Amino acid sequence: MVLLHVKRGDESQFLLQAPGSTELEELTVQVTRVYNARLKVQRVCSEMEELAEHGIFLPPNMQGLTDDQIEELKLRDEWGEKCVPSGGSVFKKDDIGRRNGQAPNEKMKEVLKKTIEEARAIISKKQVEAGVCVTMEMVKDALDQLRGAVMIVYPMGLPPYDPIRMEFENKEDLSGTQAGLNVIEESEAQLWWAAKELRRTKKLSDYVGKNEKTKIIAKIQQRGQGAPAREPIISSAEQKQLMLYYHRRQEELKKLEENDDDSCLNSPWADNTALKRHFHGVKDIKWRPR
């Protein structure tokens, strides 16, 4: 199995294994799905943190309004009355005005936060350092865990306009958001390796050879963005070590230049005729009278 270290730009994303005989059309789609699914998990985790702190989403026509404005316009949050967290709620006002402030109690909040940590660990970039490959099944499992935690805390479900529910139902609208810019359409995705585009009409082995133990750094990119930057010759960690070595070397040379005292040449160990005089027996001759 060829090991792919998938990156977006210079940032590591995840590891993926694929046979060398894999069609690049299939591999590109597979990499893109895992990449986009990881982004989905990150978005859901971010929104669930807000859910744990400030409760469910307000209706779109009530978001950003003050309590006085809501009362004046006679608006009502019907879903807020239905979607009550298990064990009761604790009021914690959302300063941004996106959520209703009816947060879950501490026990339910802990359920959400623990699940968020576990889901983030599954898709973490630290998996690359640990040598763990991320599959679509693992990412789906992380989403299922998040969905289960939300159902435990909110057995009546979430409002249809809540971004968490929309993410679970694949109805999210990311247009005009930074999160939307990070998503790559499967039909527009490209894989690059060694400054070459891995064309979808070929197989992986056409580029990396028949060795199934090959490891490559594949960069995923949106079509039309051109070739990504080449990988640096040395890593950032190696570069830091190299700079540290030269800095220490310069400090040593400075100390040697400052220490130009040659009085040490008068020491007995610096006498290059000491051995000769020792064998001639004239080692400790004194020329002055005693």
Solvent accessible surface area in square Angstrom, and as a share of the most:
residue,aa,sasa,rsa
1,M,106,0.47
2,V,0,0.00
3,L,41,0.20
4,L,0,0.00
5,H,21,0.09
6,V,0,0.00
7,K,23,0.10
8,R,56,0.20
9,G,34,0.33
10,D,107,0.56
11,E,93,0.42
12,S,30,0.19
13,Q,12,0.06
14,F,1,0.01
15,L,4,0.02
16,L,3,0.02
17,Q,86,0.38
18,A,2,0.02
19,P,58,0.37
20,G,3,0.03
21,S,75,0.48
22,T,16,0.10
23,E,75,0.33
24,L,0,0.00
25,E,83,0.37
26,E,109,0.49
27,L,0,0.00
28,T,1,0.01
29,V,27,0.16
30,Q,67,0.30
31,V,0,0.00
32,T,0,0.00
33,R,124,0.45
34,V,1,0.00
35,Y,7,0.02
36,N,30,0.16
37,A,9,0.07
38,R,1,0.00
39,L,23,0.11
40,K,26,0.11
41,V,0,0.00
42,Q,66,0.29
43,R,36,0.13
44,V,0,0.00
45,C,0,0.00
46,S,57,0.37
47,E,33,0.15
48,M,0,0.00
49,E,66,0.30
50,E,58,0.26
51,L,0,0.00
52,A,0,0.00
53,E,41,0.18
54,H,31,0.14
55,G,0,0.00
56,I,2,0.01
57,F,21,0.09
58,L,19,0.09
59,P,17,0.11
60,P,96,0.60
61,N,94,0.48
62,M,11,0.05
63,Q,56,0.25
64,G,56,0.53
65,L,54,0.27
66,T,78,0.45
67,D,100,0.52
68,D,107,0.56
69,Q,80,0.36
70,I,30,0.15
71,E,133,0.60
72,E,136,0.61
73,L,105,0.52
74,K,178,0.75
75,L,47,0.23
76,R,159,0.58
77,D,22,0.11
78,E,98,0.44
79,W,82,0.29
80,G,16,0.16
81,E,104,0.46
82,K,113,0.48
83,C,4,0.02
84,V,73,0.42
85,P,6,0.04
86,S,35,0.22
87,G,72,0.69
88,G,33,0.32
89,S,46,0.30
90,V,83,0.47
91,F,131,0.55
92,K,90,0.38
93,K,116,0.49
94,D,10,0.05
95,D,134,0.69
96,I,119,0.60
97,G,15,0.15
98,R,67,0.24
99,R,5,0.02
100,N,29,0.15
101,G,1,0.01
102,Q,68,0.30
103,A,2,0.02
104,P,1,0.01
105,N,38,0.20
106,E,128,0.57
107,K,151,0.64
108,M,23,0.10
109,K,25,0.11
110,E,109,0.49
111,V,44,0.25
112,L,0,0.00
113,K,76,0.32
114,K,122,0.52
115,T,16,0.10
116,I,4,0.02
117,E,122,0.55
118,E,77,0.35
119,A,0,0.00
120,R,91,0.33
121,A,60,0.46
122,I,31,0.15
123,I,4,0.02
124,S,32,0.21
125,K,73,0.31
126,K,151,0.64
127,Q,30,0.13
128,V,25,0.15
129,E,152,0.68
130,A,74,0.57
131,G,50,0.48
132,V,59,0.34
133,C,32,0.19
134,V,0,0.00
135,T,52,0.30
136,M,53,0.24
137,E,123,0.55
138,M,56,0.25
139,V,0,0.00
140,K,112,0.48
141,D,68,0.35
142,A,0,0.00
143,L,21,0.10
144,D,76,0.40
145,Q,60,0.26
146,L,0,0.00
147,R,80,0.29
148,G,29,0.28
149,A,4,0.03
150,V,8,0.05
151,M,125,0.56
152,I,103,0.52
153,V,0,0.00
154,Y,2,0.01
155,P,89,0.56
156,M,135,0.60
157,G,28,0.27
158,L,6,0.03
159,P,0,0.00
160,P,61,0.39
161,Y,45,0.17
162,D,0,0.00
163,P,29,0.18
164,I,0,0.00
165,R,75,0.27
166,M,49,0.22
167,E,7,0.03
168,F,30,0.12
169,E,73,0.33
170,N,112,0.58
171,K,133,0.56
172,E,50,0.22
173,D,105,0.54
174,L,38,0.19
175,S,89,0.57
176,G,91,0.88
177,T,60,0.35
178,Q,125,0.55
179,A,31,0.24
180,G,25,0.24
181,L,129,0.64
182,N,57,0.29
183,V,41,0.23
184,I,0,0.00
185,E,106,0.48
186,E,61,0.27
187,S,79,0.51
188,E,65,0.29
189,A,0,0.00
190,Q,17,0.07
191,L,1,0.00
192,W,33,0.12
193,W,62,0.22
194,A,54,0.42
195,A,48,0.37
196,K,114,0.48
197,E,37,0.17
198,L,3,0.02
199,R,135,0.49
200,R,46,0.17
201,T,123,0.72
202,K,93,0.39
203,K,83,0.35
204,L,0,0.00
205,S,18,0.11
206,D,91,0.47
207,Y,46,0.17
208,V,19,0.11
209,G,32,0.30
210,K,174,0.74
211,N,93,0.48
212,E,72,0.32
213,K,185,0.78
214,T,31,0.18
215,K,124,0.52
216,I,4,0.02
217,I,55,0.28
218,A,0,0.00
219,K,9,0.04
220,I,0,0.00
221,Q,18,0.08
222,Q,45,0.20
223,R,105,0.38
224,G,75,0.72
225,Q,103,0.46
226,G,40,0.39
227,A,63,0.49
228,P,20,0.13
229,A,72,0.56
230,R,181,0.66
231,E,62,0.28
232,P,89,0.56
233,I,179,0.91
234,I,68,0.35
235,S,53,0.34
236,S,77,0.50
237,A,65,0.50
238,E,98,0.44
239,Q,92,0.41
240,K,141,0.60
241,Q,124,0.55
242,L,87,0.43
243,M,127,0.57
244,L,74,0.37
245,Y,129,0.49
246,Y,123,0.47
247,H,101,0.45
248,R,143,0.52
249,R,109,0.40
250,Q,107,0.48
251,E,67,0.30
252,E,88,0.39
253,L,78,0.39
254,K,111,0.47
255,K,136,0.58
256,L,121,0.60
257,E,131,0.59
258,E,138,0.62
259,N,111,0.57
260,D,120,0.62
261,D,97,0.50
262,D,94,0.48
263,S,66,0.42
264,C,59,0.36
265,L,121,0.60
266,N,136,0.70
267,S,30,0.20
268,P,116,0.73
269,W,191,0.67
270,A,33,0.25
271,D,52,0.27
272,N,146,0.75
273,T,62,0.36
274,A,41,0.32
275,L,125,0.62
276,K,128,0.54
277,R,83,0.30
278,H,96,0.43
279,F,151,0.63
280,H,123,0.55
281,G,62,0.60
282,V,56,0.32
283,K,118,0.50
284,D,110,0.57
285,I,84,0.43
286,K,142,0.60
287,W,228,0.80
288,R,195,0.71
289,P,127,0.80
290,R,271,0.99
